[in-house]
């Protein structure tokens, strides 16, 4: 019996010794408390508009020559200046209007949530990068017309070499590239280089209110 007690005492002492060697002064970290964010209040949907059709407003293209710019609109197509992916970039299948904003919902992509403002029949979207209200389209009783513009410009005629190609909301017209700005052309007659090029394409997507 004494031998059993002695062995038990030795084992207990050894356990205390091992625990003491492994112990450090660090305080065990408690699990962080998870703070749940309150849920945002549900948005009240006022109207939903479904895509109806696309209307072409204008397509014009000029190419430079020794005698000046030549109108090539009848021979060319928008795909000659902008790829098909870019031409459908602003094409959404649904516009959902709420009290505070509008959702633009593409087919299978993330929802874009922007601030909009209506002034009479005109709709403006807040450009969060340049920080201004840009023209977006028209809001009528049962339809929304979303205006999109595409532009392509090349100036190789001296003294300036300048080019751009892109698209945005709003309208585009002749005066966008033919005016007194020194970087642009005053008119097609100033396009004296064969690489000079001007093209613009204005369309509108029409959405109808869901019944």
PyMOL commands that set and color helices and strands:
alter all, ss='L'
color gray80, all
select helices_A, chain A and resi 2-22+78-80+84-87+174-176+188-190
alter helices_A, ss='H'
color red, helices_A
select strands_A, chain A and resi 45-63+70-71+94-98+102-105+112-114+116-119+122-127+132-139+143-155+162-169+197-209
alter strands_A, ss='S'
color yellow, strands_A
deselect
rebuild
show_as cartoon
